Amino acid sequence: MKKLVSLAGLAAVMSLVVVALAPAAQRAGKYTVSASLNSRQETPRPKRAVTARGSFSGTYVENKTGAVLKWKLTFTRLTCSATAAHIHSGKRGVAGPVLVPLCGPCKSGRTGTTKISKAVVETLEKNGAYVNVHTAKNAGGEIRGQVSVKED
């Protein structure tokens, strides 16, 4: 009888542990990020960059301190060489501060891996971030795209 009570108690404790860990497991999901970049989305509007465009894509897996982001950036028809690219905080049409430096100088097809904080993850998931590419002719940014996040 004591063994049965002990086993029942152990099962109850194990159930509580599983329930307690479930939210952490849900947060450790894999996510896909993407953005389609063009000059029409940039704020302020760039000069002579009408045909410039690009794309940003990547994935991240959350952990207890934030996530690891693996990304790829491509672009074409810029007015000159890309001097830098970043993920910025900001809603559509609003300029904001840099959250994550991606590259500088940049070449199309560049890939990278970087750690991002929980605050950056939250900003991405609230559609509050954009990627842009800077050039010497358009130092404030030549192409831009709002980042969207999808859980895999």
C-alpha beads as a LAMMPS data file, in Angstrom:
LAMMPS data file: protein, C-alpha beads

152 atoms
151 bonds

1 atom types
1 bond types

-500.0 500.0 xlo xhi
-500.0 500.0 ylo yhi
-500.0 500.0 zlo zhi

Masses

1 110.0

Atoms # bond

1 1 1 0.000 0.000 0.000
2 1 1 2.846 2.420 0.868
3 1 1 4.447 1.743 -2.538
4 1 1 1.172 2.575 -4.300
5 1 1 0.849 5.848 -2.370
6 1 1 4.517 6.683 -3.143
7 1 1 4.025 5.949 -6.845
8 1 1 0.868 8.064 -6.936
9 1 1 2.727 10.919 -5.218
10 1 1 5.635 10.627 -7.644
11 1 1 3.231 10.671 -10.601
12 1 1 1.568 13.810 -9.236
13 1 1 4.928 15.556 -8.809
14 1 1 6.003 14.565 -12.330
15 1 1 2.729 15.925 -13.734
16 1 1 3.367 19.265 -12.032
17 1 1 6.907 19.383 -13.434
18 1 1 5.639 18.717 -16.964
19 1 1 2.983 21.431 -16.621
20 1 1 5.539 23.904 -15.221
21 1 1 7.953 23.285 -18.066
22 1 1 5.334 23.411 -20.853
23 1 1 5.373 27.229 -21.261
24 1 1 9.173 27.177 -21.569
25 1 1 8.943 24.521 -24.273
26 1 1 6.355 26.593 -26.143
27 1 1 8.644 29.647 -26.023
28 1 1 11.513 27.613 -27.490
29 1 1 9.834 27.499 -30.896
30 1 1 11.403 28.128 -34.265
31 1 1 10.369 31.247 -36.178
32 1 1 10.856 32.527 -39.710
33 1 1 11.453 36.224 -40.391
34 1 1 11.185 37.982 -43.728
35 1 1 11.017 41.414 -45.302
36 1 1 10.689 42.693 -48.845
37 1 1 12.790 45.849 -49.210
38 1 1 12.270 48.768 -51.591
39 1 1 12.845 52.501 -51.694
40 1 1 9.139 53.389 -51.323
41 1 1 9.148 52.137 -47.717
42 1 1 12.207 54.165 -46.665
43 1 1 11.758 57.203 -44.401
44 1 1 12.732 59.794 -45.576
45 1 1 12.462 58.864 -49.247
46 1 1 15.874 58.212 -50.814
47 1 1 17.204 60.028 -53.869
48 1 1 17.376 58.260 -57.251
49 1 1 16.699 54.778 -55.873
50 1 1 13.397 54.023 -57.600
51 1 1 14.403 50.580 -58.879
52 1 1 16.437 49.470 -55.822
53 1 1 15.038 46.453 -54.021
54 1 1 16.025 43.560 -51.804
55 1 1 14.968 40.853 -49.398
56 1 1 15.774 39.792 -45.876
57 1 1 15.037 36.304 -44.589
58 1 1 16.024 34.230 -41.638
59 1 1 15.116 31.990 -38.751
60 1 1 15.525 32.139 -35.028
61 1 1 15.106 29.714 -32.171
62 1 1 14.233 31.166 -28.809
63 1 1 16.189 30.308 -25.675
64 1 1 16.084 31.559 -22.086
65 1 1 18.057 34.749 -22.858
66 1 1 16.571 35.598 -26.272
67 1 1 17.317 33.816 -29.541
68 1 1 19.901 33.020 -32.168
69 1 1 19.051 34.639 -35.512
70 1 1 20.402 33.198 -38.774
71 1 1 19.793 35.602 -41.660
72 1 1 20.381 36.338 -45.359
73 1 1 20.241 39.737 -47.078
74 1 1 20.064 40.268 -50.838
75 1 1 19.657 43.469 -52.831
76 1 1 19.996 44.862 -56.322
77 1 1 20.034 48.167 -58.227
78 1 1 21.279 50.333 -55.368
79 1 1 22.596 53.776 -56.339
80 1 1 26.079 52.718 -55.101
81 1 1 27.688 50.181 -52.748
82 1 1 25.908 49.288 -49.534
83 1 1 27.711 50.836 -46.580
84 1 1 25.670 49.096 -43.865
85 1 1 22.474 47.198 -43.073
86 1 1 20.586 46.952 -39.784
87 1 1 17.424 45.791 -38.099
88 1 1 15.799 48.898 -36.608
89 1 1 12.987 49.377 -34.133
90 1 1 10.061 51.181 -35.770
91 1 1 6.559 50.792 -37.087
92 1 1 5.879 51.114 -40.810
93 1 1 6.805 54.611 -42.019
94 1 1 8.581 55.591 -38.805
95 1 1 12.367 55.769 -38.471
96 1 1 13.857 54.205 -35.356
97 1 1 17.078 53.219 -33.617
98 1 1 19.292 50.303 -34.629
99 1 1 18.498 47.069 -32.802
100 1 1 20.807 44.658 -34.621
101 1 1 23.728 45.544 -36.910
102 1 1 23.802 43.098 -39.830
103 1 1 26.787 44.091 -41.948
104 1 1 28.927 46.999 -43.034
105 1 1 30.033 47.256 -45.712
106 1 1 27.572 44.793 -47.245
107 1 1 27.447 42.698 -50.371
108 1 1 24.265 41.130 -51.725
109 1 1 23.877 37.538 -50.592
110 1 1 25.487 38.182 -47.229
111 1 1 24.535 35.772 -44.444
112 1 1 25.129 35.857 -40.731
113 1 1 24.296 34.516 -37.301
114 1 1 23.808 36.720 -34.265
115 1 1 22.374 36.517 -30.770
116 1 1 19.336 38.714 -30.139
117 1 1 17.837 39.682 -26.792
118 1 1 14.347 38.925 -25.531
119 1 1 13.493 42.597 -26.078
120 1 1 14.461 42.315 -29.762
121 1 1 12.418 39.097 -30.100
122 1 1 9.382 40.873 -28.615
123 1 1 9.830 43.832 -30.978
124 1 1 10.053 41.514 -34.000
125 1 1 6.984 39.549 -32.945
126 1 1 4.949 42.755 -32.496
127 1 1 5.742 43.856 -36.099
128 1 1 7.795 46.675 -34.639
129 1 1 11.010 46.242 -36.617
130 1 1 12.322 46.869 -40.106
131 1 1 15.478 46.107 -42.077
132 1 1 17.182 48.736 -44.170
133 1 1 20.267 49.064 -46.324
134 1 1 22.320 52.272 -46.297
135 1 1 24.493 53.685 -49.101
136 1 1 26.797 56.694 -49.378
137 1 1 24.231 58.467 -51.591
138 1 1 21.391 57.629 -49.192
139 1 1 23.075 57.514 -45.795
140 1 1 19.764 57.419 -43.899
141 1 1 18.735 54.330 -45.832
142 1 1 18.080 53.451 -49.461
143 1 1 15.775 50.442 -49.176
144 1 1 13.634 49.275 -46.302
145 1 1 11.159 46.540 -45.428
146 1 1 9.022 45.800 -42.389
147 1 1 9.916 42.460 -40.786
148 1 1 7.187 39.853 -40.456
149 1 1 7.473 36.819 -38.174
150 1 1 5.851 33.430 -38.619
151 1 1 6.079 30.498 -36.224
152 1 1 7.206 27.287 -37.916

Bonds

1 1 1 2
2 1 2 3
3 1 3 4
4 1 4 5
5 1 5 6
6 1 6 7
7 1 7 8
8 1 8 9
9 1 9 10
10 1 10 11
11 1 11 12
12 1 12 13
13 1 13 14
14 1 14 15
15 1 15 16
16 1 16 17
17 1 17 18
18 1 18 19
19 1 19 20
20 1 20 21
21 1 21 22
22 1 22 23
23 1 23 24
24 1 24 25
25 1 25 26
26 1 26 27
27 1 27 28
28 1 28 29
29 1 29 30
30 1 30 31
31 1 31 32
32 1 32 33
33 1 33 34
34 1 34 35
35 1 35 36
36 1 36 37
37 1 37 38
38 1 38 39
39 1 39 40
40 1 40 41
41 1 41 42
42 1 42 43
43 1 43 44
44 1 44 45
45 1 45 46
46 1 46 47
47 1 47 48
48 1 48 49
49 1 49 50
50 1 50 51
51 1 51 52
52 1 52 53
53 1 53 54
54 1 54 55
55 1 55 56
56 1 56 57
57 1 57 58
58 1 58 59
59 1 59 60
60 1 60 61
61 1 61 62
62 1 62 63
63 1 63 64
64 1 64 65
65 1 65 66
66 1 66 67
67 1 67 68
68 1 68 69
69 1 69 70
70 1 70 71
71 1 71 72
72 1 72 73
73 1 73 74
74 1 74 75
75 1 75 76
76 1 76 77
77 1 77 78
78 1 78 79
79 1 79 80
80 1 80 81
81 1 81 82
82 1 82 83
83 1 83 84
84 1 84 85
85 1 85 86
86 1 86 87
87 1 87 88
88 1 88 89
89 1 89 90
90 1 90 91
91 1 91 92
92 1 92 93
93 1 93 94
94 1 94 95
95 1 95 96
96 1 96 97
97 1 97 98
98 1 98 99
99 1 99 100
100 1 100 101
101 1 101 102
102 1 102 103
103 1 103 104
104 1 104 105
105 1 105 106
106 1 106 107
107 1 107 108
108 1 108 109
109 1 109 110
110 1 110 111
111 1 111 112
112 1 112 113
113 1 113 114
114 1 114 115
115 1 115 116
116 1 116 117
117 1 117 118
118 1 118 119
119 1 119 120
120 1 120 121
121 1 121 122
122 1 122 123
123 1 123 124
124 1 124 125
125 1 125 126
126 1 126 127
127 1 127 128
128 1 128 129
129 1 129 130
130 1 130 131
131 1 131 132
132 1 132 133
133 1 133 134
134 1 134 135
135 1 135 136
136 1 136 137
137 1 137 138
138 1 138 139
139 1 139 140
140 1 140 141
141 1 141 142
142 1 142 143
143 1 143 144
144 1 144 145
145 1 145 146
146 1 146 147
147 1 147 148
148 1 148 149
149 1 149 150
150 1 150 151
151 1 151 152
